[in-house]
Amino acid sequence: MLNVLNILQLVLYIALIALLGQGVLFVLAGPKRDTNVFYQLLKILSKPFTLPVRKLTPNKVSDSQVPIVTFFLLLIVYAVVTFEKINLCVEAGMEGCK
């Protein structure tokens, strides 16, 4: 179970970093962000997470706000996984958690 939580935590961490980097480049690159190679790469990395959120959110949420919503949802899931991992380690007496 610890390995599953570690893998899930790593996948969420990569997605969060990709979304954060995409947000930074959104601000720094401005309107030229669509031609920025790194912005496009981060957009591809975060697409598996933003696409389901786009389908779940109502049409009132614009496409430019979906990555922000995705980031905060993933942050909540990351916190839950982290707390579950801590709980599992405490219950197991810290065996294998180092």
Buried (B, 14 or more C-beta within 10 A) or exposed (E): EEEEBEEBBEBBBEBBEBBBBBBEBBEEBEEEBEEBEEBBBBBEBBBEBBEEBBEEBEEEBEEEEBBBBBBEBBBEBBEEBBEBBEEBBEEEEEEEEE
